């Protein structure tokens, strides 16, 4: 199924070069096998997993395109100014790959 996952322009290069291969959202956006377009390229969801935000920040920050857990937490808080970074919050990690490339 074709879905929509919006990304900020700041993530363009990281998404296109594969250094960002996951996006964490407060809501589930799709399921494994769903496809979406971003920055004139096609992507496929590889998996969707529900995790505590703290676990994402500690173990998946690189897949999120960040250089450290602190950078991930700071980025999350900036994107979610009302609630900020709440470590125990359940979130959905959407892992993806660019279509036409090996996994």
MMTF fields as JSON, N, C-alpha, C and O atoms, coordinates in Angstrom:
{
  "mmtfVersion": "1.0.0",
  "mmtfProducer": "UNKNOWN",
  "numBonds": 411,
  "numAtoms": 412,
  "numGroups": 103,
  "numChains": 1,
  "numModels": 1,
  "chainsPerModel": [1],
  "groupsPerChain": [103],
  "chainIdList": ["A"],
  "bondAtomList": [4, 2, 8, 6, 12, 10, 16, 14, 20, 18, 24, 22, 28, 26, 32, 30, 36, 34, 40, 38, 44, 42, 48, 46, 52, 50, 56, 54, 60, 58, 64, 62, 68, 66, 72, 70, 76, 74, 80, 78, 84, 82, 88, 86, 92, 90, 96, 94, 100, 98, 104, 102, 108, 106, 112, 110, 116, 114, 120, 118, 124, 122, 128, 126, 132, 130, 136, 134, 140, 138, 144, 142, 148, 146, 152, 150, 156, 154, 160, 158, 164, 162, 168, 166, 172, 170, 176, 174, 180, 178, 184, 182, 188, 186, 192, 190, 196, 194, 200, 198, 204, 202, 208, 206, 212, 210, 216, 214, 220, 218, 224, 222, 228, 226, 232, 230, 236, 234, 240, 238, 244, 242, 248, 246, 252, 250, 256, 254, 260, 258, 264, 262, 268, 266, 272, 270, 276, 274, 280, 278, 284, 282, 288, 286, 292, 290, 296, 294, 300, 298, 304, 302, 308, 306, 312, 310, 316, 314, 320, 318, 324, 322, 328, 326, 332, 330, 336, 334, 340, 338, 344, 342, 348, 346, 352, 350, 356, 354, 360, 358, 364, 362, 368, 366, 372, 370, 376, 374, 380, 378, 384, 382, 388, 386, 392, 390, 396, 394, 400, 398, 404, 402, 408, 406],
  "bondOrderList": [1, 1, 1, 1, 1, 1, 1, 1, 1, 1, 1, 1, 1, 1, 1, 1, 1, 1, 1, 1, 1, 1, 1, 1, 1, 1, 1, 1, 1, 1, 1, 1, 1, 1, 1, 1, 1, 1, 1, 1, 1, 1, 1, 1, 1, 1, 1, 1, 1, 1, 1, 1, 1, 1, 1, 1, 1, 1, 1, 1, 1, 1, 1, 1, 1, 1, 1, 1, 1, 1, 1, 1, 1, 1, 1, 1, 1, 1, 1, 1, 1, 1, 1, 1, 1, 1, 1, 1, 1, 1, 1, 1, 1, 1, 1, 1, 1, 1, 1, 1, 1, 1],
  "groupList": [{"groupName": "UNK", "atomNameList": ["N", "CA", "C", "O"], "elementList": ["N", "C", "C", "O"], "formalChargeList": [0, 0, 0, 0], "bondAtomList": [1, 0, 2, 1, 3, 2], "bondOrderList": [1, 1, 2], "singleLetterCode": "X", "chemCompType": "L-PEPTIDE LINKING"}],
  "groupTypeList": [0, 0, 0, 0, 0, 0, 0, 0, 0, 0, 0, 0, 0, 0, 0, 0, 0, 0, 0, 0, 0, 0, 0, 0, 0, 0, 0, 0, 0, 0, 0, 0, 0, 0, 0, 0, 0, 0, 0, 0, 0, 0, 0, 0, 0, 0, 0, 0, 0, 0, 0, 0, 0, 0, 0, 0, 0, 0, 0, 0, 0, 0, 0, 0, 0, 0, 0, 0, 0, 0, 0, 0, 0, 0, 0, 0, 0, 0, 0, 0, 0, 0, 0, 0, 0, 0, 0, 0, 0, 0, 0, 0, 0, 0, 0, 0, 0, 0, 0, 0, 0, 0, 0],
  "groupIdList": [1, 2, 3, 4, 5, 6, 7, 8, 9, 10, 11, 12, 13, 14, 15, 16, 17, 18, 19, 20, 21, 22, 23, 24, 25, 26, 27, 28, 29, 30, 31, 32, 33, 34, 35, 36, 37, 38, 39, 40, 41, 42, 43, 44, 45, 46, 47, 48, 49, 50, 51, 52, 53, 54, 55, 56, 57, 58, 59, 60, 61, 62, 63, 64, 65, 66, 67, 68, 69, 70, 71, 72, 73, 74, 75, 76, 77, 78, 79, 80, 81, 82, 83, 84, 85, 86, 87, 88, 89, 90, 91, 92, 93, 94, 95, 96, 97, 98, 99, 100, 101, 102, 103],
  "secStructList": [7, 5, 7, 7, 7, 7, 7, 7, 4, 4, 4, 2, 2, 2, 2, 2, 2, 6, 1, 7, 7, 3, 3, 3, 3, 1, 1, 7, 7, 7, 7, 6, 6, 7, 3, 3, 3, 3, 6, 6, 3, 3, 3, 3, 3, 3, 3, 3, 3, 3, 3, 3, 2, 2, 2, 2, 2, 2, 2, 1, 6, 6, 6, 6, 6, 7, 1, 1, 2, 2, 2, 2, 2, 2, 2, 2, 2, 2, 2, 6, 6, 6, 6, 7, 7, 7, 6, 6, 7, 3, 3, 3, 3, 3, 3, 3, 3, 3, 6, 6, 1, 7, 7],
  "xCoordList": [0.841, 0.0, 0.893, 1.931, 0.484, 1.204, 0.753, -0.444, 1.704, 1.411, 2.151, 2.927, 1.914, 2.597, 3.322, 2.721, 4.612, 5.398, 6.176, 7.122, 5.788, 6.5, 7.831, 7.971, 8.795, 10.115, 10.505, 10.152, 11.231, 11.771, 12.907, 13.588, 13.09, 14.147, 15.527, 16.391, 15.739, 17.062, 17.488, 18.676, 16.534, 16.849, 17.1, 17.408, 16.973, 17.075, 18.32, 18.195, 19.499, 20.727, 20.859, 21.243, 20.545, 20.669, 19.709, 20.06, 18.511, 17.547, 18.001, 17.987, 18.399, 18.789, 20.07, 20.208, 21.009, 22.25, 22.166, 23.116, 21.033, 20.835, 21.36, 21.249, 21.927, 22.42, 21.275, 21.456, 20.113, 18.891, 17.982, 17.478, 17.779, 16.98, 15.811, 15.2, 15.5, 14.359, 13.775, 14.465, 12.484, 11.82, 10.888, 10.128, 10.95, 10.14, 8.979, 9.161, 7.798, 6.592, 5.714, 5.816, 4.855, 3.954, 2.791, 2.135, 2.535, 1.475, 2.061, 3.058, 1.438, 1.858, 1.445, 0.29, 2.381, 2.123, 1.881, 1.372, 2.235, 2.086, 2.584, 2.822, 2.741, 3.197, 4.31, 4.493, 5.046, 6.117, 5.549, 4.483, 6.29, 5.865, 5.201, 5.146, 4.693, 4.108, 5.204, 6.371, 4.832, 5.8, 5.423, 4.266, 6.44, 6.22, 7.282, 8.363, 6.972, 7.92, 8.469, 7.753, 9.751, 10.387, 11.534, 12.393, 11.537, 12.625, 12.856, 13.992, 11.752, 11.756, 12.36, 12.862, 12.313, 12.776, 11.684, 10.845, 11.705, 10.716, 11.357, 12.492, 10.623, 11.091, 10.056, 8.872, 10.538, 9.666, 9.889, 11.025, 8.783, 8.908, 9.366, 8.768, 10.416, 10.959, 10.312, 10.024, 10.084, 9.446, 8.881, 9.297, 7.93, 7.373, 7.31, 6.756, 7.884, 8.004, 7.639, 8.046, 6.883, 6.515, 7.548, 7.777, 8.172, 9.238, 9.115, 8.477, 9.723, 9.811, 10.793, 11.815, 10.473, 11.304, 12.745, 13.679, 12.931, 14.284, 15.109, 16.281, 14.499, 15.217, 15.612, 16.713, 14.717, 15.041, 16.246, 17.178, 16.23, 17.324, 18.658, 19.703, 18.637, 19.882, 20.415, 21.629, 19.529, 19.991, 19.787, 20.435, 18.896, 18.582, 18.888, 18.474, 19.61, 19.868, 20.59, 20.332, 21.492, 22.213, 21.258, 21.318, 20.364, 19.377, 18.476, 17.934, 18.323, 17.517, 18.28, 17.72, 19.541, 20.338, 21.029, 21.521, 21.07, 21.698, 23.058, 23.314, 23.919, 25.267, 25.418, 26.452, 24.385, 24.468, 23.061, 22.122, 22.905, 21.6, 21.147, 19.961, 22.077, 21.737, 21.19, 20.233, 21.801, 21.315, 19.902, 19.048, 19.652, 18.301, 17.297, 16.24, 17.627, 16.716, 16.449, 15.316, 17.484, 17.347, 16.467, 15.604, 16.691, 15.89, 14.432, 13.533, 14.192, 12.819, 12.122, 10.988, 12.794, 12.204, 11.871, 10.86, 12.715, 12.462, 11.244, 10.449, 11.096, 9.962, 8.659, 7.573, 8.77, 7.595, 7.679, 7.849, 7.561, 7.806, 6.834, 7.221, 5.617, 4.655, 4.988, 5.002, 5.256, 5.504, 6.988, 7.384, 7.799, 9.235, 9.601, 8.841, 10.755, 11.252, 10.793, 11.249, 9.888, 9.369, 9.851, 9.34, 10.825, 11.533, 10.629, 10.902, 9.573, 8.712, 7.608, 6.844, 7.512, 6.487, 6.658, 7.769, 5.575, 5.598, 5.505, 4.636, 6.412, 6.465, 6.618, 6.881, 6.448, 6.574, 7.812, 7.958, 8.692, 9.897, 9.597, 9.289, 9.692, 9.458, 10.814, 11.446, 11.267, 12.53, 12.205, 11.219, 13.057, 12.789, 14.069, 15.175, 13.884, 15.012, 14.56, 13.379, 15.534, 15.236, 14.965, 15.716, 13.889, 13.533, 14.58, 15.14, 14.825, 15.788, 17.208, 18.139, 17.373, 18.695, 18.63, 17.57, 19.759, 19.811, 19.524, 19.887, 18.872, 18.567, 19.806, 19.707],
  "yCoordList": [-1.168, 0.0, 1.24, 1.271, 2.235, 3.514, 4.35, 4.566, 4.818, 5.635, 6.959, 7.169, 7.84, 9.126, 9.288, 9.164, 9.562, 9.879, 11.151, 11.12, 12.25, 13.506, 13.592, 13.094, 14.231, 14.449, 15.905, 16.525, 16.443, 17.783, 17.767, 16.758, 18.888, 19.039, 18.709, 18.218, 18.97, 18.719, 17.26, 16.958, 16.347, 14.918, 14.416, 13.239, 15.282, 14.869, 14.014, 12.866, 14.552, 13.834, 12.52, 11.502, 12.537, 11.327, 10.233, 9.053, 10.619, 9.627, 9.082, 7.872, 9.973, 9.544, 8.714, 7.813, 9.0, 8.209, 6.981, 6.204, 6.811, 5.614, 5.718, 4.758, 6.858, 6.965, 7.172, 6.961, 7.579, 7.59, 6.519, 6.654, 5.458, 4.33, 4.014, 2.95, 4.947, 4.774, 6.129, 7.148, 6.11, 7.304, 6.889, 5.929, 7.61, 7.309, 8.285, 9.499, 7.742, 8.563, 8.192, 7.091, 9.122, 8.852, 7.965, 7.345, 7.903, 7.051, 6.119, 6.436, 4.99, 4.038, 4.595, 4.973, 4.644, 5.205, 4.148, 4.466, 2.903, 1.853, 0.537, 0.389, -0.423, -1.768, -2.19, -1.601, -3.209, -3.74, -4.034, -4.634, -3.595, -3.79, -2.568, -2.445, -1.658, -0.421, 0.436, 0.331, 1.271, 2.125, 3.587, 3.926, 4.451, 5.886, 6.602, 6.065, 7.791, 8.618, 9.708, 10.266, 10.006, 11.106, 11.634, 10.872, 12.924, 13.577, 12.935, 12.702, 12.658, 12.098, 10.701, 10.301, 9.964, 8.57, 7.722, 8.234, 6.435, 5.507, 4.656, 4.201, 4.449, 3.686, 2.637, 2.752, 1.619, 0.557, 0.393, 0.384, 0.263, -0.029, -1.468, -2.384, -1.665, -2.988, -3.571, -4.766, -2.709, -3.161, -1.962, -0.822, -2.243, -1.232, -1.881, -2.969, -1.203, -1.772, -0.719, 0.437, -1.112, -0.215, -0.37, -1.474, 0.754, 0.741, 1.963, 2.948, 1.904, 3.108, 4.099, 3.699, 5.362, 6.396, 6.34, 6.586, 6.023, 5.924, 4.871, 5.096, 3.724, 2.659, 3.117, 2.826, 3.826, 4.356, 5.28, 5.181, 6.178, 7.147, 6.477, 6.953, 5.397, 4.732, 3.757, 3.601, 3.1, 2.025, 2.284, 1.647, 3.211, 3.399, 4.801, 5.167, 5.583, 6.969, 7.062, 7.983, 6.12, 6.166, 5.918, 6.612, 4.918, 4.647, 5.857, 6.049, 6.663, 7.881, 9.043, 10.122, 8.83, 9.871, 10.805, 11.863, 10.423, 11.256, 10.688, 9.496, 11.543, 11.134, 10.646, 10.088, 10.856, 10.449, 10.361, 10.922, 9.657, 9.645, 11.056, 11.374, 11.89, 13.26, 14.057, 14.819, 13.874, 14.568, 14.111, 14.929, 12.807, 12.307, 12.93, 13.404, 12.93, 13.488, 14.978, 15.442, 15.709, 17.138, 17.358, 18.236, 16.562, 16.658, 16.335, 17.04, 15.268, 14.868, 16.0, 16.356, 16.558, 17.629, 18.854, 19.518, 19.148, 20.292, 20.029, 20.937, 18.802, 18.443, 18.298, 18.394, 18.07, 17.867, 18.824, 18.383, 20.132, 21.123, 21.074, 21.415, 20.673, 20.633, 19.559, 19.805, 18.364, 17.231, 17.027, 16.596, 17.334, 17.127, 15.652, 14.832, 15.328, 13.955, 13.296, 13.656, 12.332, 11.588, 10.155, 9.412, 9.764, 8.5, 7.278, 6.36, 7.244, 6.053, 6.069, 5.108, 7.139, 7.226, 6.099, 5.853, 5.421, 4.388, 5.06, 5.9, 4.681, 5.249, 4.115, 2.966, 4.466, 3.487, 3.794, 4.888, 2.817, 2.947, 2.309, 1.12, 3.109, 2.66, 2.548, 3.563, 1.326, 1.126, 1.016, 0.396, 1.631, 1.66, 1.509, 1.67, 1.195, 1.116, 1.699, 1.69, 2.199, 2.749, 1.582, 0.607, 1.697, 0.62, 0.502, 1.498, -0.719, -0.968, -1.146, -1.315, -1.108, -1.324, -2.55, -2.901, -3.198, -4.384, -3.977, -2.875, -4.858, -4.545, -4.402, -4.14],
  "zCoordList": [0.0, 0.0, 0.0, 0.661, -0.731, -0.773, 0.415, 0.608, 1.209, 2.384, 2.276, 1.344, 3.216, 3.242, 4.578, 5.645, 4.5, 5.687, 5.366, 4.578, 5.965, 5.683, 6.427, 7.544, 5.786, 6.375, 6.184, 5.182, 7.146, 7.002, 5.984, 5.802, 5.339, 4.333, 4.901, 4.175, 6.178, 6.786, 6.698, 6.809, 6.499, 6.435, 5.014, 4.826, 4.017, 2.608, 2.338, 1.911, 2.58, 2.235, 2.999, 2.422, 4.28, 5.103, 4.641, 4.653, 4.238, 3.746, 2.396, 2.171, 1.509, 0.169, 0.159, -0.668, 1.064, 1.066, 1.985, 2.07, 2.668, 3.488, 4.909, 5.672, 5.288, 6.662, 7.659, 8.858, 7.178, 7.987, 7.407, 6.292, 8.172, 7.683, 8.601, 8.497, 9.507, 10.406, 10.743, 10.744, 11.029, 11.522, 12.644, 12.512, 13.738, 14.912, 14.972, 14.873, 15.133, 15.141, 16.334, 16.876, 16.732, 17.849, 17.415, 18.252, 16.104, 15.562, 14.515, 13.867, 14.364, 13.337, 11.973, 11.776, 11.045, 9.72, 8.649, 7.575, 8.924, 7.929, 8.47, 9.669, 7.569, 7.92, 6.973, 5.908, 7.374, 6.517, 5.127, 4.983, 4.116, 2.735, 2.125, 0.902, 2.956, 2.437, 1.816, 2.194, 0.873, 0.187, 0.371, 0.619, 0.24, 0.306, -0.504, -0.747, -0.911, -1.64, -0.745, 0.087, -0.923, -0.2, -1.056, -1.5, -1.278, -2.007, -3.381, -3.796, -4.068, -5.426, -5.506, -6.556, -4.412, -4.396, -3.746, -3.005, -4.031, -3.478, -2.39, -2.53, -1.313, -0.166, 0.221, -0.094, 0.91, 1.403, 2.901, 3.374, 3.645, 5.068, 5.231, 4.667, 5.996, 6.263, 7.516, 7.579, 8.52, 9.756, 10.502, 10.291, 11.371, 12.268, 13.64, 13.8, 14.63, 15.969, 17.012, 16.899, 18.014, 19.11, 20.229, 20.722, 20.627, 21.627, 22.533, 22.163, 23.721, 24.549, 23.903, 23.346, 23.986, 23.375, 23.887, 23.125, 25.155, 25.72, 24.984, 24.682, 24.697, 23.98, 22.58, 22.113, 21.922, 20.589, 20.693, 19.895, 21.675, 21.788, 22.094, 21.649, 22.836, 23.231, 22.186, 22.054, 21.444, 20.56, 19.069, 18.239, 18.721, 17.294, 16.781, 15.681, 17.574, 17.169, 15.829, 15.054, 15.546, 14.257, 13.095, 12.08, 13.243, 12.191, 11.97, 10.882, 13.003, 12.929, 12.295, 12.105, 11.972, 11.334, 12.314, 11.921, 13.594, 14.623, 15.017, 14.85, 15.537, 15.907, 17.335, 17.7, 18.146, 19.555, 20.136, 19.571, 21.268, 21.934, 22.315, 22.225, 22.734, 23.118, 21.931, 22.072, 20.776, 19.577, 19.245, 18.903, 19.345, 19.084, 20.052, 19.634, 21.347, 22.354, 22.106, 22.236, 21.756, 21.471, 20.234, 20.227, 19.201, 17.978, 18.271, 17.811, 19.038, 19.376, 20.139, 19.821, 21.135, 21.945, 21.093, 21.323, 20.121, 19.235, 18.347, 18.1, 17.872, 17.016, 17.802, 17.232, 19.103, 19.962, 21.153, 22.29, 20.899, 21.95, 23.13, 24.248, 22.919, 24.032, 25.04, 26.247, 24.539, 25.439, 25.695, 26.778, 24.708, 24.847, 24.786, 24.27, 25.312, 25.323, 26.626, 27.711, 26.502, 27.654, 27.5, 26.662, 28.297, 28.091, 28.022, 27.249, 28.802, 28.828, 27.767, 27.663, 26.983, 25.943, 24.922, 24.451, 24.582, 23.539, 22.179, 21.947, 21.283, 19.94, 18.921, 19.277, 17.663, 16.581, 15.748, 15.203, 15.663, 14.847, 13.491, 13.407, 12.442, 11.07, 10.39, 10.097, 10.136, 9.415, 7.925, 7.528, 7.123, 5.684, 4.889, 5.404, 3.617, 2.69, 1.356, 1.009, 0.637, -0.69, -1.632, -1.671, -2.383, -3.311, -4.417, -4.876, -4.824, -5.873, -5.363, -6.15, -4.049, -3.43, -2.553, -2.036, -2.388, -1.527, -0.087, 0.325, 0.692, 2.092, 2.94, 4.139]
}
